[in-house]
Amino acid sequence: MSKWVIENVELIKKTYVVEAYGEPAAILAAKAQAPTKVETIGELAFDVTPINEYEYNKYYTENTHQHDWVEGASGRSVYRDPDLGPDQLKDEDRETDPDWSYGGTNGD
């Protein structure tokens, strides 16, 4: 069985009863309240598109293909700042770690 995306257009008639001194005020008052009567006049399917499993999972489900790896990406839970790059991390480690050294084989 295949998956399909069907986009419909619905024509709805809404009736409002408002009190106002003029037509512009009546239109504004109608937008500020709920309609007193709602009637569906018609519905028309204007686009029917077949989709594959990848498109379905990407656009129409809660579990997209990225949810499984975005939260657990390396460094995401340790360093929250997205602007913090590798060179800043190296400097931060040098300042906070008392055992950090510049390395070298002669004990520098």
C-alpha positions in Angstrom: 0.0 0.0 0.0 1.4 3.5 -0.9 1.1 6.7 1.0 -0.6 9.8 -0.5 -0.8 13.5 0.4 -4.2 15.0 -0.3 -4.6 18.7 0.0 -8.2 20.0 0.3 -9.8 23.4 0.0 -12.8 23.9 2.2 -15.4 26.7 1.7 -17.0 27.7 5.0 -19.8 30.2 5.5 -19.7 32.0 8.9 -22.5 34.2 10.2 -21.8 36.9 12.8 -24.4 39.0 14.7 -22.7 42.2 16.0 -23.7 45.7 17.2 -21.9 48.6 15.6 -22.4 52.2 14.3 -21.1 51.6 10.8 -19.9 48.9 8.4 -16.1 49.2 9.2 -16.9 48.9 12.9 -19.2 45.9 12.3 -16.4 44.1 10.3 -13.9 44.7 13.2 -16.4 43.6 15.8 -17.1 40.4 13.8 -13.4 39.6 13.7 -13.2 39.9 17.5 -15.9 37.4 18.3 -16.9 33.8 17.5 -19.4 33.2 14.7 -23.0 32.5 15.6 -23.5 30.0 12.7 -20.9 28.0 10.7 -21.8 26.1 7.6 -19.5 24.1 5.3 -20.5 24.7 1.7 -18.0 22.5 0.0 -14.7 20.7 0.0 -12.5 20.2 -3.0 -9.3 18.1 -3.4 -6.9 20.2 -5.4 -3.7 18.3 -5.0 -3.1 14.6 -4.8 0.6 13.5 -4.5 2.1 10.1 -3.9 5.0 10.0 -1.4 7.7 7.5 -0.6 8.6 6.2 2.9 11.5 8.6 3.3 9.3 11.7 2.6 6.6 10.3 5.0 9.1 9.9 7.8 10.8 13.3 7.1 7.7 15.5 6.8 4.6 13.7 8.3 5.7 11.9 11.4 6.9 12.9 14.9 10.0 10.7 14.7 12.1 12.2 11.9 15.4 10.7 10.9 17.3 13.3 12.8 15.9 12.8 16.3 18.0 9.8 17.1 21.4 11.5 16.6 20.9 15.2 17.2 20.5 14.9 21.0 23.4 12.5 21.4 25.9 14.3 19.2 29.4 14.5 20.7 30.0 17.5 22.8 26.4 18.6 22.8 25.7 17.8 26.5 29.1 19.0 27.7 29.4 22.3 25.8 26.1 24.2 25.4 27.5 27.2 23.5 27.3 26.6 19.7 29.9 29.3 19.1 32.5 27.5 21.2 35.0 26.0 18.7 37.9 23.6 19.2 40.4 26.3 19.6 38.5 27.9 22.5 38.0 24.4 24.1 41.8 23.9 24.0 42.4 27.3 25.7 39.7 26.5 28.3 41.4 23.2 29.2 44.8 24.8 29.6 43.4 27.4 32.0 41.4 25.0 34.2 43.5 21.8 34.2 46.5 22.1 36.6 48.1 19.0 35.0 48.0 20.4 31.5 51.3 21.1 29.8 52.5 22.1 26.4 53.9 18.6 25.9 57.2 17.7 24.5 59.6 14.9 25.3 62.1 16.9 27.4 59.6 17.8 30.2 58.7 21.3 29.0 
